């Protein structure tokens, strides 16, 4: 398929000469300026979803296309609408915690340019729930699908309580809530994936969502998604799948970054933290297939990890993902990648004889 000109290719050498976090801040600011100037590249991706072959319904939400931004890029809800304007079908802000926190010491973000990967040990750095609620409330018309990824403060004495607080605060403003218990950069967080803790956590979030609806005087209950690690064993996968189905979760996000280290060439390959990007691709795909088998299609899956092309996204959809998300690929190809992948998916659907994305899910 034809590859359109990408202005990010011209800017990338200058951005890559900068510290990765400074480069990220520059990207956020550029998106803010672009949006403030009113430059909408793809109005069809923003606002009410138009019916079309790329549209798909997941957990009661109608997505204009299946390509989304993963949590971590827009931690503080600074540019959700700018990203939707660029052709993404949805975006996920966060991870957001009840109180602001600075995260782990810098440096904590590393480009693995020789491997098209990223290692991060950010540690849930974010501006905190109060400030992010203000930004979400200020969104004009609050159109487009914007999920909120929620977490617990590092020093919290009651992490499940933190998730409940976040659910109650964010439910009125979120298209969906994503429970993040799979980041490797907050000590002990992944233990919340253990069956007993996980069920208690999900029950607490569901109760908090109910309280939020009662307080707001509405029947609106945004669906709850769960983001899982790629480093789970078979027993963990099957246990999480059962709990997700039993508790009525809207979807499973498969997967977060990995602690595994395949053969890497980059000089930062031995840095501590979660690995993402191209080196995560096969592991994330394998884990998606595992969850597809474990759930037998009873719950939607969202494929994340190493997706950089329309072919990558198509492979994930054929393997069982109703939606896909990316972040690390934006580091190497720019934020316009969402629209390009969506265009490519339309071509691949036509090539393989599918009339809709939904028809292709799980058909590999």
Helices and strands as residue ranges (DSSP letters): H 8-16, H 20-36, G 43-45, E 56-58, E 61-63, E 67-69, H 80-85, E 90-96, E 109-112, G 113-115, E 117-120, H 129-137, E 146-150, H 159-170, E 176-180, G 189-193, H 195-216, E 223-228, H 234-246, E 251-254, E 274-277, G 278-280, H 281-295, E 300-304, H 310-318, E 321-326, H 328-333, H 337-352, H 357-360
